[in-house]
Amino acid sequence: MKKELFSWVKSVLIALIVVFICRQFLFVPVTVKGESMEPTYENNDRIVVTKVGNIEHFDMVVFHAPDAEKDYIKRVIGLAGDSVEMKDDMLYINGKQYKEPYVESKKEEIQSDENLTENFDVKVPKGTLFVMGDNRRHSWDSRRFGVIREDSLVGKVEFRFFPLNELGAPQ
């Protein structure tokens, strides 16, 4: 009986240690708060972010907010050294035009003579990222608080696990 109890306690402790290590160094569950990433992510969606890997253009990341005691989720638009320009709702990174399919449904909600995103031009300094929410008119992002430091990243969004009908990798 004593051996069996010890075996169970040992198994539970090993499982807890594995969970702790994964959560500290590999993966973190996060709850999306707010509407800034709609329609890609809705309020109270549950996602998993990874703390390893390279960040690329258009990845979605979670980071410590530079202006509040909370974390934000946004899309990476500019990497360190990039020139980012928005002109008449067209995105240019280092002079190359990019389509943004993730904002199309929001563009449909506005008048045809309006812009979803105001015009801007920014150079992204070394060690920083320029981020924006997909719901451009309702997102507090780099257009308001400036670039974010790369060391403020919690991680890159890898997977949505709730709601179950939206289960899967980010688009």
N, CA, C and O of each residue as an XYZ file, in Angstrom:
684
protein
N       0.831     -1.195      0.000
C       0.000      0.000      0.000
C       0.873      1.256      0.000
O       0.612      2.205     -0.740
N       1.909      1.249      0.836
C       2.803      2.400      0.924
C       3.541      2.638     -0.387
O       3.712      3.780     -0.815
N       3.987      1.526     -1.036
C       4.684      1.637     -2.308
C       3.776      2.228     -3.384
O       4.208      3.063     -4.179
N       2.527      1.792     -3.405
C       1.570      2.290     -4.400
C       1.298      3.778     -4.197
O       1.241      4.526     -5.172
N       1.130      4.217     -2.963
C       0.897      5.633     -2.658
C       2.101      6.467     -3.085
O       1.952      7.527     -3.694
N       3.297      5.974     -2.760
C       4.512      6.681     -3.160
C       4.605      6.797     -4.678
O       4.996      7.843     -5.198
N       4.250      5.734     -5.390
C       4.269      5.745     -6.847
C       3.307      6.792     -7.398
O       3.647      7.502     -8.344
N       2.120      6.897     -6.825
C       1.145      7.904     -7.258
C       1.652      9.316     -6.989
O       1.559     10.181     -7.861
N       2.176      9.556     -5.817
C       2.692     10.884     -5.456
C       3.836     11.261     -6.402
O       3.902     12.392     -6.884
N       4.725     10.317     -6.661
C       5.843     10.567     -7.567
C       5.334     10.914     -8.971
O       5.845     11.843     -9.597
N       4.351     10.190     -9.464
C       3.788     10.452    -10.795
C       3.150     11.831    -10.877
O       3.333     12.553    -11.857
N       2.403     12.188     -9.842
C       1.752     13.501     -9.815
C       2.799     14.610     -9.769
O       2.663     15.610    -10.474
N       3.835     14.452     -8.958
C       4.894     15.462     -8.879
C       5.618     15.620    -10.219
O       5.908     16.742    -10.633
N       5.907     14.530    -10.886
C       6.566     14.606    -12.197
C       5.668     15.335    -13.194
O       6.143     16.174    -13.958
N       4.374     15.017    -13.187
C       3.440     15.690    -14.091
C       3.388     17.183    -13.806
O       3.365     17.981    -14.743
N       3.369     17.580    -12.548
C       3.344     18.993    -12.181
C       4.618     19.712    -12.629
O       4.567     20.853    -13.089
N       5.743     19.044    -12.493
C       7.016     19.635    -12.913
C       7.023     19.831    -14.431
O       7.468     20.872    -14.915
N       6.542     18.853    -15.179
C       6.482     18.959    -16.643
C       5.567     20.121    -17.046
O       5.918     20.905    -17.927
N       4.406     20.234    -16.411
C       3.477     21.330    -16.698
C       4.132     22.669    -16.384
O       4.029     23.606    -17.176
N       4.799     22.773    -15.252
C       5.473     24.013    -14.867
C       6.528     24.406    -15.897
O       6.592     25.563    -16.311
N       7.351     23.453    -16.308
C       8.409     23.735    -17.284
C       7.806     24.172    -18.615
O       8.261     25.148    -19.211
N       6.781     23.454    -19.085
C       6.138     23.822    -20.359
C       5.551     25.221    -20.282
O       5.691     26.011    -21.215
N       4.900     25.524    -19.178
C       4.249     26.826    -19.054
C       5.273     27.959    -18.918
O       5.063     29.045    -19.457
N       6.350     27.722    -18.221
C       7.366     28.766    -18.030
C       8.191     29.028    -19.276
O       8.555     30.170    -19.555
N       8.492     27.964    -20.033
C       9.475     28.100    -21.096
C       8.965     27.813    -22.511
O       9.629     28.176    -23.482
N       7.803     27.171    -22.647
C       7.357     26.790    -23.979
C       6.010     27.374    -24.382
O       5.925     28.091    -25.379
N       4.957     27.081    -23.626
C       3.598     27.458    -24.000
C       2.865     28.140    -22.865
O       3.093     27.841    -21.693
N       1.971     29.072    -23.226
C       1.160     29.777    -22.234
C      -0.265     29.903    -22.772
O      -0.459     30.349    -23.903
N      -1.273     29.513    -21.967
C      -2.652     29.763    -22.385
C      -3.016     31.219    -22.089
O      -2.633     31.758    -21.051
N      -3.754     31.854    -23.001
C      -4.133     33.266    -22.859
C      -5.600     33.415    -23.254
O      -6.080     32.746    -24.168
N      -6.306     34.306    -22.549
C      -7.676     34.649    -22.901
C      -7.671     36.005    -23.594
O      -7.138     36.976    -23.056
N      -8.262     36.077    -24.781
C      -8.348     37.327    -25.534
C      -9.353     38.236    -24.836
O     -10.458     37.807    -24.502
N      -8.975     39.467    -24.620
C      -9.870     40.460    -24.011
C     -10.044     41.623    -24.977
O      -9.064     42.179    -25.472
N     -11.288     41.986    -25.241
C     -11.563     43.146    -26.082
C     -11.860     42.782    -27.522
O     -11.898     41.610    -27.897
N     -12.069     43.825    -28.324
C     -12.495     43.656    -29.707
C     -11.436     44.034    -30.733
O     -11.726     44.057    -31.929
N     -10.229     44.328    -30.299
C      -9.218     44.864    -31.218
C      -8.761     43.884    -32.292
O      -8.211     44.318    -33.304
N      -8.967     42.583    -32.113
C      -8.529     41.606    -33.119
C      -9.691     41.001    -33.894
O      -9.496     40.053    -34.655
N     -10.896     41.535    -33.714
C     -12.043     41.029    -34.479
C     -11.845     41.311    -35.957
O     -11.312     42.371    -36.287
N     -12.227     40.457    -36.840
C     -12.953     39.208    -36.647
C     -12.050     37.993    -36.413
O     -12.554     36.892    -36.193
N     -10.726     38.173    -36.455
C      -9.807     37.045    -36.296
C      -9.977     36.372    -34.947
O     -10.101     35.150    -34.871
N      -9.985     37.154    -33.892
C     -10.224     36.645    -32.537
C     -11.274     37.499    -31.869
O     -11.266     38.724    -31.993
N     -12.176     36.852    -31.162
C     -13.272     37.523    -30.460
C     -12.945     37.600    -28.968
O     -12.086     36.873    -28.469
N     -13.639     38.488    -28.274
C     -13.505     38.600    -26.824
C     -13.751     37.225    -26.180
O     -14.709     36.531    -26.523
N     -12.882     36.852    -25.255
C     -12.933     35.606    -24.492
C     -12.532     34.357    -25.269
O     -12.688     33.250    -24.752
N     -12.017     34.496    -26.501
C     -11.413     33.342    -27.157
C     -10.228     32.910    -26.306
O      -9.596     33.733    -25.643
N      -9.930     31.618    -26.327
C      -8.796     31.087    -25.581
C      -7.758     30.600    -26.593
O      -8.069     29.845    -27.514
N      -6.525     31.050    -26.398
C      -5.445     30.730    -27.332
C      -4.224     30.214    -26.576
O      -4.113     30.366    -25.359
N      -3.326     29.613    -27.315
C      -2.038     29.171    -26.769
C      -0.959     29.933    -27.509
O      -0.966     29.992    -28.738
N      -0.024     30.521    -26.762
C       1.120     31.191    -27.371
C       2.373     30.397    -27.039
O       2.497     29.804    -25.967
N       3.298     30.404    -27.993
C       4.567     29.727    -27.781
C       5.641     30.766    -27.496
O       5.630     31.861    -28.058
N       6.552     30.414    -26.630
C       7.620     31.333    -26.250
C       8.888     31.102    -27.059
O       9.913     31.733    -26.801
N       8.826     30.206    -28.032
C      10.005     29.918    -28.852
C       9.684     30.180    -30.314
O       8.521     30.141    -30.714
N      10.701     30.444    -31.105
C      10.510     30.649    -32.535
C      10.724     32.086    -32.953
O      10.790     32.988    -32.117
N      10.830     32.290    -34.251
C      11.054     33.619    -34.819
C       9.736     34.310    -35.108
O       8.745     33.664    -35.449
N       9.732     35.617    -34.970
C       8.562     36.434    -35.286
C       8.718     36.948    -36.713
O       9.776     37.453    -37.089
N       7.651     36.813    -37.507
C       7.661     37.275    -38.891
C       6.505     38.247    -39.115
O       5.615     38.373    -38.275
N       6.529     38.931    -40.255
C       5.426     39.820    -40.616
C       4.109     39.058    -40.542
O       4.017     37.906    -40.966
N       3.102     39.715    -40.001
C       1.723     39.238    -39.927
C       1.477     38.144    -38.895
O       0.354     37.656    -38.778
N       2.515     37.745    -38.138
C       2.281     36.847    -37.001
C       1.457     37.594    -35.962
O       1.551     38.815    -35.843
N       0.662     36.862    -35.223
C      -0.062     37.467    -34.102
C       0.711     37.153    -32.836
O       1.133     36.018    -32.611
N       0.892     38.184    -32.006
C       1.692     38.037    -30.801
C       0.942     38.581    -29.593
O       0.061     39.433    -29.712
N       1.317     38.066    -28.434
C       0.850     38.594    -27.160
C       2.065     39.241    -26.510
O       3.158     38.676    -26.514
N       1.862     40.439    -25.948
C       2.968     41.177    -25.343
C       2.461     41.960    -24.144
O       1.268     42.235    -24.017
N       3.407     42.316    -23.258
C       3.081     43.154    -22.110
C       2.837     44.574    -22.616
O       3.698     45.171    -23.263
N       1.670     45.099    -22.319
C       1.293     46.430    -22.794
C       2.268     47.476    -22.266
O       2.638     47.443    -21.092
N       2.688     48.405    -23.125
C       3.615     49.444    -22.677
C       2.919     50.525    -21.850
O       3.583     51.335    -21.203
N       1.594     50.539    -21.868
C       0.846     51.616    -21.211
C      -0.149     51.117    -20.172
O      -0.971     51.896    -19.689
N      -0.092     49.827    -19.816
C      -1.049     49.274    -18.857
C      -0.457     48.016    -18.223
O       0.532     47.462    -18.702
N      -1.086     47.584    -17.141
C      -0.649     46.370    -16.440
C      -1.410     45.157    -16.963
O      -2.034     44.428    -16.192
N      -1.356     44.945    -18.273
C      -2.018     43.792    -18.869
C      -1.293     43.417    -20.147
O      -0.337     44.078    -20.552
N      -1.759     42.351    -20.776
C      -1.173     41.908    -22.030
C      -2.131     42.208    -23.169
O      -3.349     42.165    -22.995
N      -1.567     42.515    -24.350
C      -2.338     42.771    -25.561
C      -2.021     41.690    -26.584
O      -0.945     41.093    -26.564
N      -2.967     41.449    -27.473
C      -2.740     40.595    -28.645
C      -2.899     41.483    -29.868
O      -3.894     42.196    -29.997
N      -1.917     41.442    -30.769
C      -1.937     42.251    -31.990
C      -1.216     41.481    -33.095
O      -0.610     40.436    -32.857
N      -1.298     42.023    -34.300
C      -0.617     41.444    -35.463
C       0.656     42.245    -35.724
O       0.632     43.476    -35.698
N       1.764     41.553    -35.975
C       3.034     42.208    -36.280
C       2.984     42.700    -37.721
O       2.827     41.913    -38.654
N       3.120     44.008    -37.887
C       3.119     44.609    -39.217
C       4.543     44.991    -39.619
O       4.939     44.799    -40.769
N       5.308     45.530    -38.678
C       6.670     45.942    -38.990
C       7.687     45.317    -38.057
O       7.505     45.306    -36.840
N       8.758     44.797    -38.633
C       9.884     44.260    -37.864
C      10.965     45.329    -37.752
O      10.931     46.336    -38.458
N      11.912     45.104    -36.868
C      13.013     46.054    -36.673
C      13.677     46.379    -38.006
O      14.034     45.483    -38.771
N      13.837     47.682    -38.276
C      14.476     48.138    -39.500
C      13.515     48.402    -40.650
O      13.906     48.999    -41.653
N      12.266     47.969    -40.523
C      11.280     48.165    -41.596
C      10.809     49.611    -41.676
O      10.794     50.336    -40.681
N      10.427     50.008    -42.877
C       9.660     51.233    -43.097
C       8.242     50.778    -43.389
O       8.012     50.013    -44.325
N       7.290     51.244    -42.593
C       5.895     50.848    -42.742
C       5.090     52.083    -43.108
O       5.180     53.121    -42.453
N       4.291     51.948    -44.181
C       3.450     53.061    -44.602
C       2.046     52.539    -44.893
O       1.867     51.484    -45.501
N       1.062     53.306    -44.443
C      -0.326     53.045    -44.797
C      -0.776     54.254    -45.589
O      -0.734     55.381    -45.095
N      -1.211     54.018    -46.824
C      -1.657     55.122    -47.670
C      -2.925     54.686    -48.396
O      -2.911     53.743    -49.187
N      -4.022     55.391    -48.113
C      -5.317     55.091    -48.721
C      -5.695     53.621    -48.550
O      -6.121     52.955    -49.494
N      -5.529     53.139    -47.331
C      -5.860     51.757    -46.939
C      -5.015     50.696    -47.629
O      -5.406     49.530    -47.677
N      -3.874     51.080    -48.156
C      -2.943     50.118    -48.740
C      -1.693     50.088    -47.864
O      -1.122     51.132    -47.549
N      -1.275     48.888    -47.476
C      -0.112     48.701    -46.618
C       1.137     48.503    -47.469
O       1.153     47.706    -48.407
N       2.185     49.253    -47.116
C       3.485     49.124    -47.767
C       4.529     48.861    -46.686
O       4.623     49.590    -45.699
N       5.306     47.807    -46.894
C       6.415     47.497    -45.993
C       7.670     47.523    -46.843
O       7.816     46.745    -47.786
N       8.575     48.428    -46.497
C       9.809     48.621    -47.268
C       9.507     48.856    -48.748
O      10.220     48.373    -49.628
N       8.433     49.609    -48.999
C       8.066     49.979    -50.364
C       7.242     48.947    -51.119
O       6.744     49.238    -52.207
N       7.089     47.757    -50.570
C       6.327     46.701    -51.243
C       4.895     46.686    -50.702
O       4.680     46.734    -49.491
N       3.931     46.619    -51.601
C       2.521     46.617    -51.212
C       2.098     45.214    -50.761
O       2.470     44.213    -51.373
N       1.309     45.163    -49.671
C       0.797     43.900    -49.141
C      -0.715     43.966    -49.003
O      -1.274     44.990    -48.610
N      -1.365     42.864    -49.332
C      -2.803     42.749    -49.105
C      -3.022     42.328    -47.656
O      -2.203     41.621    -47.068
N      -4.147     42.778    -47.093
C      -4.497     42.427    -45.720
C      -5.893     41.788    -45.696
O      -6.874     42.455    -45.366
N      -5.982     40.507    -46.042
C      -7.293     39.856    -46.115
C      -8.028     39.812    -44.773
O      -9.255     39.718    -44.748
N      -7.306     39.877    -43.676
C      -7.903     39.816    -42.346
C      -8.677     41.076    -41.971
O      -9.372     41.074    -40.955
N      -8.586     42.148    -42.752
C      -9.369     43.357    -42.467
C     -10.513     43.568    -43.455
O     -11.264     44.535    -43.328
N     -10.654     42.691    -44.422
C     -11.664     42.878    -45.471
C     -13.078     42.986    -44.917
O     -13.843     43.840    -45.365
N     -13.444     42.147    -43.957
C     -14.820     42.207    -43.438
C     -15.086     43.526    -42.724
O     -16.220     44.004    -42.724
N     -14.076     44.117    -42.124
C     -14.243     45.425    -41.473
C     -14.346     46.541    -42.509
O     -15.036     47.534    -42.279
N     -13.671     46.390    -43.642
C     -13.773     47.380    -44.718
C     -15.185     47.416    -45.279
O     -15.667     48.471    -45.692
N     -15.853     46.263    -45.294
C     -17.217     46.185    -45.803
C     -18.209     46.941    -44.922
O     -19.306     47.275    -45.370
N     -17.831     47.211    -43.677
C     -18.723     47.884    -42.729
C     -18.671     49.410    -42.832
O     -19.466     50.099    -42.192
N     -17.744     49.941    -43.632
C     -17.614     51.398    -43.729
C     -18.027     51.883    -45.114
O     -18.182     51.090    -46.044
N     -18.199     53.180    -45.234
C     -18.549     53.785    -46.521
C     -17.391     53.615    -47.502
O     -16.227     53.596    -47.101
N     -17.712     53.494    -48.776
C     -16.682     53.246    -49.788
C     -15.685     54.395    -49.926
O     -14.571     54.192    -50.407
N     -16.077     55.599    -49.509
C     -15.161     56.738    -49.617
C     -14.363     56.969    -48.330
O     -13.642     57.961    -48.223
N     -14.487     56.060    -47.352
C     -13.747     56.180    -46.090
C     -12.579     55.199    -46.075
O     -12.587     54.190    -46.781
N     -11.577     55.512    -45.259
C     -10.469     54.591    -45.017
C     -10.685     53.877    -43.698
O     -11.140     54.480    -42.726
N     -10.361     52.598    -43.662
C     -10.426     51.831    -42.423
C      -9.269     52.232    -41.506
O      -9.431     52.357    -40.292
N      -8.104     52.430    -42.114
C      -6.894     52.770    -41.362
C      -6.384     54.119    -41.844
O      -6.257     54.352    -43.046
N      -6.094     55.003    -40.901
C      -5.583     56.324    -41.280
C      -4.189     56.190    -41.890
O      -3.484     55.215    -41.633
N      -3.806     57.155    -42.683
C      -2.482     57.159    -43.305
C      -1.406     57.415    -42.247
O      -1.595     58.216    -41.331
N      -0.287     56.727    -42.390
C       0.868     56.967    -41.519
C       2.109     56.443    -42.218
O       2.029     55.699    -43.195
N       3.253     56.846    -41.697
C       4.542     56.414    -42.212
C       5.468     56.313    -41.006
O       5.639     57.292    -40.280
N       6.063     55.153    -40.783
C       6.906     54.969    -39.598
C       8.111     54.096    -39.945
O       8.020     53.192    -40.775
N       9.226     54.380    -39.303
C      10.438     53.563    -39.390
C      10.539     52.812    -38.065
O      10.506     53.431    -37.002
N      10.660     51.494    -38.118
C      10.683     50.663    -36.911
C      12.119     50.549    -36.401
O      12.977     49.994    -37.087
N      12.388     51.074    -35.192
C      13.756     51.032    -34.648
C      14.225     49.611    -34.304
O      13.419     48.693    -34.154
N      15.517     49.461    -34.187
C      16.139     48.194    -33.805
C      15.575     47.735    -32.450
O      15.378     48.546    -31.545
N      15.321     46.432    -32.325
C      14.847     45.855    -31.065
C      13.372     46.077    -30.787
O      12.906     45.845    -29.671
N      12.621     46.533    -31.810
C      11.196     46.819    -31.607
C      10.349     46.223    -32.734
O      10.867     45.768    -33.754
N       9.036     46.240    -32.517
C       8.060     45.786    -33.505
C       6.943     46.810    -33.607
O       6.622     47.489    -32.632
N       6.354     46.919    -34.787
C       5.180     47.752    -34.999
C       3.998     46.799    -35.122
O       3.985     45.930    -35.993
N       2.994     46.962    -34.242
C       1.855     46.043    -34.194
C       0.537     46.791    -34.353
O       0.403     47.942    -33.938
N      -0.437     46.111    -34.964
C      -1.774     46.693    -35.097
C      -2.812     45.594    -34.903
O      -2.567     44.423    -35.192
N      -3.982     46.003    -34.403
C      -5.108     45.091    -34.305
C      -5.817     44.986    -35.646
O      -5.743     45.901    -36.466
N      -6.500     43.878    -35.867
C      -7.234     43.678    -37.115
C      -8.479     44.561    -37.187
O      -8.921     44.915    -38.280
N      -9.035     44.913    -36.061
C     -10.206     45.798    -35.992
C      -9.676     47.225    -35.876
O      -9.724     47.826    -34.802
N      -9.177     47.758    -36.972
C      -8.390     48.989    -36.983
C      -9.047     50.183    -36.306
O      -8.351     50.986    -35.684
N     -10.341     50.323    -36.404
C     -11.006     51.486    -35.809
C     -11.232     51.332    -34.307
O     -11.601     52.293    -33.632
N     -11.012     50.125    -33.784
C     -11.234     49.872    -32.359
C     -10.042     49.133    -31.755
O     -10.211     48.188    -30.984
N      -8.849     49.569    -32.111
C      -7.643     48.920    -31.604
C      -6.681     49.952    -31.042
O      -6.346     50.937    -31.699
N      -6.250     49.709    -29.829
C      -5.212     50.519    -29.190
C      -3.910     49.798    -29.507
O      -3.639     48.737    -28.944
N      -3.100     50.361    -30.400
C      -1.926     49.652    -30.892
C      -0.768     50.612    -31.155
O      -0.767     51.726    -30.631
N       0.204     50.209    -31.946
C       1.408     51.007    -32.180
C       1.118     52.369    -32.790
O       1.943     53.278    -32.694
N      -0.037     52.522    -33.413
C      -0.405     53.837    -33.943
C      -0.668     54.813    -32.798
O      -0.595     56.026    -32.991
N      -0.970     54.298    -31.626
C      -1.289     55.138    -30.459
C      -0.144     55.173    -29.443
O       0.255     56.248    -28.993
N       0.386     53.993    -29.080
C       1.415     53.950    -28.032
C       2.822     53.752    -28.569
O       3.770     53.673    -27.789
N       2.977     53.672    -29.882
C       4.305     53.518    -30.469
C       4.711     52.063    -30.601
O       3.933     51.155    -30.306
N       5.926     51.856    -31.041
C       6.444     50.498    -31.228
C       6.565     49.804    -29.874
O       6.598     50.452    -28.828
N       6.631     48.471    -29.914
C       6.828     47.713    -28.675
C       8.227     47.108    -28.689
O       8.778     46.813    -29.750
N       8.781     46.930    -27.523
C      10.096     46.301    -27.412
C       9.962     44.795    -27.639
O       9.014     44.174    -27.157
N      10.892     44.222    -28.357
C      10.865     42.776    -28.600
C      10.903     41.986    -27.296
O      10.331     40.899    -27.211
N      11.575     42.527    -26.281
C      11.651     41.801    -25.009
C      10.349     41.874    -24.198
O      10.265     41.278    -23.124
N       9.334     42.596    -24.695
C       8.038     42.626    -24.020
C       7.112     41.507    -24.501
O       6.001     41.353    -23.994
N       7.578     40.727    -25.484
C       6.753     39.647    -26.029
C       6.542     38.533    -25.008
O       7.476     38.099    -24.334
N       5.303     38.084    -24.911
C       4.983     36.870    -24.159
C       5.175     35.687    -25.098
O       5.719     34.653    -24.710
N       4.722     35.852    -26.339
C       4.907     34.802    -27.324
C       4.057     35.003    -28.558
O       3.305     35.971    -28.674
N       4.195     34.071    -29.469
C       3.491     34.085    -30.752
C       2.264     33.181    -30.652
O       2.340     32.079    -30.110
N       1.136     33.653    -31.176
C      -0.094     32.859    -31.136
C       0.068     31.645    -32.046
O       0.419     31.772    -33.219
N      -0.196     30.469    -31.484
C      -0.044     29.226    -32.237
C      -1.357     28.499    -32.467
O      -1.505     27.799    -33.470
N      -2.327     28.653    -31.544
C      -3.487     27.774    -31.580
C      -4.645     28.374    -30.797
O      -4.438     28.949    -29.729
N      -5.857     28.245    -31.315
C      -7.064     28.613    -30.560
C      -7.712     27.311    -30.099
O      -7.932     26.399    -30.896
N      -8.020     27.233    -28.778
C      -8.655     26.023    -28.276
C     -10.074     26.254    -27.759
O     -10.750     25.310    -27.349
N     -10.527     27.520    -27.780
C     -11.919     27.824    -27.422
C     -12.312     29.121    -28.103
O     -11.540     30.080    -28.085
N     -13.479     29.174    -28.697
C     -14.540     28.166    -28.716
C     -14.170     26.980    -29.600
O     -13.385     27.102    -30.541
N     -14.746     25.853    -29.278
C     -14.393     24.608    -29.954
C     -14.684     24.633    -31.452
O     -13.969     23.996    -32.225
N     -15.715     25.354    -31.873
C     -16.032     25.414    -33.310
C     -15.014     26.253    -34.086
O     -15.035     26.253    -35.316
N     -14.127     26.967    -33.392
C     -13.068     27.764    -34.021
C     -11.682     27.183    -33.748
O     -10.672     27.852    -33.969
N     -11.633     25.944    -33.268
C     -10.402     25.273    -32.910
C      -9.410     25.295    -34.067
O      -9.781     25.007    -35.205
N      -8.156     25.634    -33.788
C      -7.143     25.547    -34.830
C      -6.121     26.661    -34.805
O      -6.117     27.510    -33.914
N      -5.255     26.638    -35.803
C      -4.169     27.611    -35.930
C      -4.710     28.939    -36.425
O      -5.749     28.973    -37.084
N      -4.018     30.043    -36.117
C      -4.481     31.371    -36.550
C      -4.407     31.552    -38.059
O      -3.606     30.911    -38.739
N      -5.255     32.435    -38.567
C      -5.273     32.737    -40.001
C      -4.624     34.078    -40.260
O      -4.541     34.511    -41.409
